[in-house]
Amino acid sequence: MTERIPYVVVGAGAMGLATTWQLARRGHRVVALERFERGHTRGASHGATRNFNNAYAAAHYLDLLTLARTEWDELSRVTGEPLLRLHGLVTHGDDAVVAGVHDALVARGERAEVLAAPDAARRWSGMRFTGDALFTPEAGVVRAAAALEALERGARRHAADVRFGHRVVALDEGGDGVTLTVEAGDERHDLVAETVVVTAGAWSRGILPPSFPLPRLTVTEESPAHFTPIAADPVWPSFNHLLPPERYPANVYGMPTPGEGVKVGFHLVGPVVDPDARSFRPVPAQAAQLRGYVAEWFPGLDPDSAEPISCTYTSTDSQDFILDRRGRIVVGAGFSGHGFKFTPAVGAVLADLATDDTARAAAPFRLL
């Protein structure tokens, strides 16, 4: 017999689990289907930490970040798991951007301080600065692995059904619902949902119907690395380094990760890949560039200590997220590279879209 369910979430990484939690805590019956096993490393949600980076000037991201902070705190209260570590964020490398972000944050009542390069170097001796540095103390990291566990626990506490090892192989919208064909082990069965939320990351295009107006999503394999601090006592903030394109392949981000070192990575430089046929290894030339960057800019790190990490980015051309609905299908996509910090807020927006067909996300997140 075909199972009928009000809400089905396809993809139970960070965004899918957040949407499942938000739907379940509102009293809705929801099933989340995840193709892989719990804690897998094939997508973009694994790993110990992500930057909780508030260095944005655009209102739609700052609005989403405000909601995210509230929802992270709520999830922490519900599960008893502290999920944010707010040791502060330093953004530097482009004085005009630093000033613009500072002004946008201060206008919203956020704490933000601009330091001259010598003052920044004295405060963070493991880093080198040549221009102004913006310090935002109410930023830091999200404990990413702990967040996934908390979201799943929170969702299950409200009777959500999260099914790992369940792959959606077909999705067809009809007049009375959306039919999903699901493979689990050696068996195949159908579910019919009133509304489906697709949060499948790199696999989104392959799941959605061909007619769905999804913009181009580019999947890349990125290879940041953890580097070992030379001294045991330097203070490490999270950081954004805005770099000149004539010298470096991209801007740099990073954060301290207890027990693993300091994570450093170029943003969006990896090769385009098939998510089912990745090497899980860094491109040698890019690894060499990253080593050279660390040697130049981080006197507090051993540049020869790199422990590479492999993850995917799934990005729109604009690098803005997709949060929208067509018919009975809601889509959340294009988060990779800067989405994790917004996770519970994205879940709230997608839950709004799923339960209210008049709801709308901010204009830059909508489908054309």
C-alpha positions as CSV (number, residue, x, y, z in Angstrom):
1,M,0.0,0.0,0.0
2,T,1.3,3.5,-0.9
3,E,2.2,5.5,2.2
4,R,0.7,9.0,2.3
5,I,2.5,11.7,4.3
6,P,1.7,15.4,4.6
7,Y,5.4,16.6,4.4
8,V,8.4,14.8,3.0
9,V,11.9,16.4,3.1
10,V,14.4,14.9,0.6
11,G,17.9,15.2,1.8
12,A,18.8,15.1,5.5
13,G,22.0,17.1,5.7
14,A,22.0,20.3,7.7
15,M,19.3,22.1,5.8
16,G,17.0,19.1,5.5
17,L,17.3,18.3,9.2
18,A,16.6,21.9,10.1
19,T,13.5,21.9,7.9
20,T,12.4,18.7,9.4
21,W,12.9,20.1,12.9
22,Q,11.0,23.3,12.1
23,L,8.1,21.4,10.6
24,A,7.9,18.8,13.4
25,R,8.1,21.4,16.2
26,R,5.1,23.2,14.6
27,G,3.1,19.9,15.0
28,H,3.3,18.6,11.4
29,R,3.8,15.0,10.5
30,V,7.0,14.9,8.5
31,V,9.4,12.2,7.0
32,A,12.9,13.0,6.0
33,L,14.6,10.8,3.5
34,E,18.4,10.7,3.3
35,R,20.2,8.7,0.6
36,F,23.3,8.0,2.6
37,E,24.1,6.9,6.1
38,R,24.1,9.2,9.1
39,G,27.3,11.2,9.3
40,H,28.4,10.5,5.8
41,T,31.2,12.6,4.2
42,R,29.9,12.8,0.6
43,G,28.2,16.2,0.8
44,A,28.7,19.6,2.4
45,S,27.4,19.1,6.0
46,H,30.1,17.0,7.7
47,G,33.0,18.2,9.8
48,A,33.5,19.6,13.2
49,T,33.1,23.4,12.6
50,R,31.8,26.1,10.3
51,N,32.3,29.8,10.5
52,F,29.6,31.7,12.2
53,N,30.4,34.7,10.1
54,N,28.4,37.9,10.5
55,A,30.5,40.1,8.1
56,Y,27.7,40.8,5.7
57,A,26.4,44.2,4.4
58,A,23.4,43.0,2.5
59,A,20.1,43.3,4.4
60,H,18.6,40.0,3.3
61,Y,21.6,38.1,4.7
62,L,21.7,40.1,7.9
63,D,18.0,39.5,8.4
64,L,18.5,35.8,7.9
65,L,21.5,35.9,10.3
66,T,19.4,37.5,13.0
67,L,16.8,34.8,12.7
68,A,19.6,32.1,12.7
69,R,21.1,33.4,16.0
70,T,17.7,33.2,17.6
71,E,17.0,29.7,16.3
72,W,20.5,28.4,17.2
73,D,19.9,29.5,20.7
74,E,16.5,27.8,20.7
75,L,17.9,24.6,19.4
76,S,20.6,24.7,22.1
77,R,17.9,25.2,24.8
78,V,15.8,22.4,23.5
79,T,18.6,19.9,23.3
80,G,21.0,21.1,26.0
81,E,23.8,21.3,23.5
82,P,25.9,24.5,23.1
83,L,26.2,24.9,19.4
84,L,27.9,28.3,18.9
85,R,31.3,29.2,20.1
86,L,31.5,33.0,19.9
87,H,35.2,33.8,20.0
88,G,34.9,36.6,17.4
89,L,35.6,37.1,13.7
90,V,38.3,39.2,12.0
91,T,37.7,40.4,8.5
92,H,40.6,42.1,6.7
93,G,42.3,42.7,3.3
94,D,40.1,45.3,1.7
95,D,39.6,48.5,3.7
96,A,36.6,49.7,1.7
97,V,34.8,46.4,2.4
98,V,35.8,46.5,6.0
99,A,34.3,50.0,6.4
100,G,31.1,49.1,4.6
101,V,30.4,46.0,6.6
102,H,31.3,47.9,9.8
103,D,28.7,50.6,9.0
104,A,26.0,48.1,8.0
105,L,26.5,46.1,11.3
106,V,26.6,49.2,13.5
107,A,23.4,50.6,11.8
108,R,21.7,47.4,13.0
109,G,22.9,47.7,16.6
110,E,25.6,45.0,16.2
111,R,29.0,45.3,17.9
112,A,31.8,45.9,15.5
113,E,35.3,47.4,15.9
114,V,37.9,48.5,13.3
115,L,41.5,48.1,14.3
116,A,44.6,49.3,12.5
117,A,47.0,46.7,11.3
118,P,49.6,47.0,14.2
119,D,46.8,46.8,16.8
120,A,45.3,43.7,15.1
121,A,48.7,42.0,15.0
122,R,49.3,42.6,18.7
123,R,45.9,41.1,19.5
124,W,46.2,38.1,17.2
125,S,49.9,37.3,17.1
126,G,49.5,34.3,14.9
127,M,48.2,36.4,12.0
128,R,49.7,39.1,9.8
129,F,47.8,42.3,8.7
130,T,48.6,45.1,6.3
131,G,45.4,47.1,6.5
132,D,42.4,47.7,8.7
133,A,40.8,44.7,10.5
134,L,37.1,44.5,11.4
135,F,36.4,42.6,14.6
136,T,32.9,41.3,15.4
137,P,32.8,39.7,18.8
138,E,29.4,38.1,18.4
139,A,30.7,35.7,15.7
140,G,32.9,32.6,15.8
141,V,32.0,29.0,14.9
142,V,29.1,26.7,14.7
143,R,29.9,23.2,16.0
144,A,28.7,21.6,12.8
145,A,28.7,17.9,13.7
146,A,27.0,18.6,17.1
147,A,24.5,20.7,15.2
148,L,23.5,17.9,13.0
149,E,23.0,15.6,16.0
150,A,21.0,18.3,17.8
151,L,18.7,18.9,14.8
152,E,18.0,15.2,14.4
153,R,17.3,14.8,18.1
154,G,15.1,17.9,18.2
155,A,13.1,16.6,15.1
156,R,12.7,13.1,16.5
157,R,11.6,14.6,19.9
158,H,8.6,16.1,18.0
159,A,7.9,12.7,16.3
160,A,9.6,13.4,13.0
161,D,10.6,10.2,11.1
162,V,14.2,10.5,9.8
163,R,15.1,7.6,7.4
164,F,18.7,7.1,6.4
165,G,19.6,4.8,3.5
166,H,16.5,5.9,1.6
167,R,17.2,7.2,-1.9
168,V,14.6,9.1,-3.9
169,V,14.9,7.9,-7.5
170,A,11.8,9.6,-9.0
171,L,9.6,12.5,-8.0
172,D,6.4,13.3,-9.9
173,E,3.9,16.0,-9.0
174,G,0.2,15.3,-9.6
175,G,-3.1,16.8,-8.9
176,D,-3.5,15.1,-5.5
177,G,0.1,15.2,-4.3
178,V,3.7,14.4,-5.1
179,T,4.7,10.8,-5.7
180,L,8.2,9.8,-4.6
181,T,9.7,6.5,-5.6
182,V,12.2,5.4,-3.0
183,E,14.9,2.8,-2.9
184,A,15.8,1.4,0.5
185,G,18.2,-1.6,0.4
186,D,16.9,-4.0,-2.2
187,E,13.4,-2.7,-2.1
188,R,11.5,0.0,-3.9
189,H,8.3,1.7,-2.8
190,D,6.3,4.8,-3.3
191,L,5.3,7.6,-1.0
192,V,2.7,10.3,-1.7
193,A,3.2,13.7,0.0
194,E,1.0,16.7,0.0
195,T,4.2,18.9,-0.1
196,V,7.8,18.0,-0.7
197,V,10.9,20.0,0.4
198,V,14.0,19.2,-1.6
199,T,17.3,20.0,0.2
200,A,19.5,17.5,-1.6
201,G,22.6,19.7,-2.2
202,A,24.7,18.5,-5.1
203,W,22.0,16.0,-6.0
204,S,19.1,18.5,-6.3
205,R,19.0,18.7,-10.1
206,G,18.8,14.9,-10.4
207,I,15.8,14.6,-8.0
208,L,13.7,17.5,-9.2
209,P,11.4,17.1,-12.3
210,P,13.1,18.3,-15.5
211,S,10.6,21.1,-15.9
212,F,11.3,22.6,-12.5
213,P,12.9,26.1,-13.0
214,L,16.0,25.5,-11.0
215,P,18.9,27.8,-12.1
216,R,22.3,26.4,-12.7
217,L,24.0,24.7,-9.8
218,T,27.7,24.1,-10.0
219,V,29.2,21.4,-7.8
220,T,32.9,21.8,-6.9
221,E,35.2,19.8,-4.7
222,E,36.9,22.1,-2.2
223,S,40.0,21.2,-0.2
224,P,40.6,23.4,2.9
225,A,43.1,22.1,5.4
226,H,43.8,22.1,9.1
227,F,47.2,23.6,10.1
228,T,49.0,23.1,13.4
229,P,49.7,26.2,15.6
230,I,53.4,26.7,16.3
231,A,52.7,28.0,19.9
232,A,50.1,26.7,22.2
233,D,48.9,30.0,23.6
234,P,48.0,32.4,20.7
235,V,44.4,33.6,20.6
236,W,42.7,32.5,17.3
237,P,39.6,34.2,16.0
238,S,37.6,33.0,13.0
239,F,38.6,35.0,10.0
240,N,37.9,36.3,6.4
241,H,40.8,37.5,4.3
242,L,39.9,39.5,1.2
243,L,42.7,39.0,-1.2
244,P,43.8,40.6,-4.5
245,P,42.8,38.4,-7.4
246,E,46.1,39.0,-9.3
247,R,48.0,37.2,-6.6
248,Y,45.7,34.6,-5.1
249,P,43.0,32.4,-6.6
250,A,40.3,33.5,-4.1
251,N,39.5,35.0,-0.7
252,V,40.4,32.9,2.4
253,Y,38.3,31.9,5.3
254,G,39.1,29.9,8.4
255,M,38.6,29.2,12.1
256,P,40.1,27.4,15.1
257,T,39.0,23.8,15.4
258,P,39.9,22.3,18.8
259,G,41.8,19.1,18.5
260,E,42.4,19.6,14.8
261,G,44.2,22.9,14.4
262,V,43.2,26.0,12.5
263,K,41.2,25.5,9.4
264,V,42.2,27.6,6.4
265,G,40.8,27.4,2.9
266,F,40.4,29.4,-0.3
267,H,36.7,30.1,-1.1
268,L,35.2,28.4,-4.2
269,V,38.4,27.4,-6.1
270,G,37.9,23.6,-6.5
271,P,37.3,21.7,-9.7
272,V,33.8,21.0,-11.0
273,V,32.9,17.4,-10.1
274,D,30.2,14.8,-10.3
275,P,29.3,14.3,-6.6
276,D,29.2,10.6,-7.1
277,A,32.7,10.5,-8.7
278,R,34.9,12.6,-6.5
279,S,38.6,12.1,-5.8
280,F,38.4,13.2,-2.1
281,R,42.0,14.6,-2.6
282,P,43.2,18.2,-3.1
283,V,44.4,19.4,-6.4
284,P,48.2,19.5,-5.9
285,A,48.6,23.0,-7.3
286,Q,45.9,24.4,-5.1
287,A,47.4,22.7,-2.0
288,A,50.7,24.3,-2.8
289,Q,49.0,27.7,-3.2
290,L,47.4,27.2,0.2
291,R,50.7,26.3,1.8
292,G,52.3,29.4,0.3
293,Y,49.5,31.6,1.6
294,V,49.7,30.2,5.1
295,A,53.5,30.7,5.1
296,E,53.1,34.3,4.1
297,W,50.2,35.4,6.3
298,F,50.2,33.1,9.4
299,P,53.4,33.3,11.5
300,G,51.6,31.3,14.1
301,L,50.9,28.2,11.9
302,D,53.2,25.5,10.6
303,P,52.7,25.7,6.8
304,D,54.0,22.1,6.3
305,S,51.4,20.6,8.7
306,A,48.4,20.7,6.4
307,E,45.8,18.0,6.9
308,P,43.5,18.3,3.9
309,I,39.7,18.2,4.1
310,S,37.4,17.3,1.2
311,C,33.9,18.8,0.8
312,T,31.6,19.9,-1.9
313,Y,30.2,23.3,-2.7
314,T,26.9,23.5,-4.6
315,S,26.7,27.1,-5.8
316,T,24.4,29.3,-7.9
317,D,26.1,31.8,-10.3
318,S,25.3,34.6,-7.9
319,Q,26.2,32.6,-4.8
320,D,22.8,33.5,-3.4
321,F,20.7,30.8,-1.9
322,I,17.5,29.4,-3.5
323,L,14.5,29.4,-1.2
324,D,11.3,29.1,-3.1
325,R,8.2,27.0,-4.0
326,R,6.5,25.9,-7.3
327,G,3.3,24.0,-6.9
328,R,3.7,21.4,-4.2
329,I,7.5,21.4,-4.4
330,V,9.7,23.6,-2.2
331,V,13.4,23.9,-2.9
332,G,16.4,24.9,-0.7
333,A,19.7,24.9,-2.6
334,G,22.9,26.7,-3.4
335,F,24.1,27.0,0.2
336,S,27.6,25.7,0.0
337,G,30.5,28.0,0.9
338,H,28.5,30.3,3.3
339,G,25.3,28.6,4.2
340,F,25.8,26.6,7.3
341,K,25.7,29.5,9.8
342,F,22.1,30.2,8.6
343,T,20.9,26.5,8.9
344,P,18.0,26.8,11.4
345,A,16.8,30.0,9.8
346,V,16.8,28.4,6.4
347,G,14.8,25.6,7.9
348,A,12.3,28.1,9.2
349,V,11.9,29.8,5.9
350,L,11.5,26.5,4.0
351,A,9.0,25.3,6.6
352,D,7.0,28.6,6.0
353,L,7.1,28.0,2.3
354,A,5.9,24.4,2.7
355,T,3.0,25.2,5.0
356,D,1.8,28.5,3.5
357,D,1.7,28.8,-0.3
358,T,1.5,32.6,0.1
359,A,4.8,32.8,2.0
360,R,7.8,34.3,0.2
361,A,11.5,34.4,1.0
362,A,13.5,37.6,0.5
363,A,13.6,38.6,-3.2
364,P,17.2,37.6,-3.9
365,F,16.4,34.0,-2.8
366,R,13.5,33.5,-5.2
367,L,13.3,31.6,-8.4
368,L,12.8,33.6,-11.6
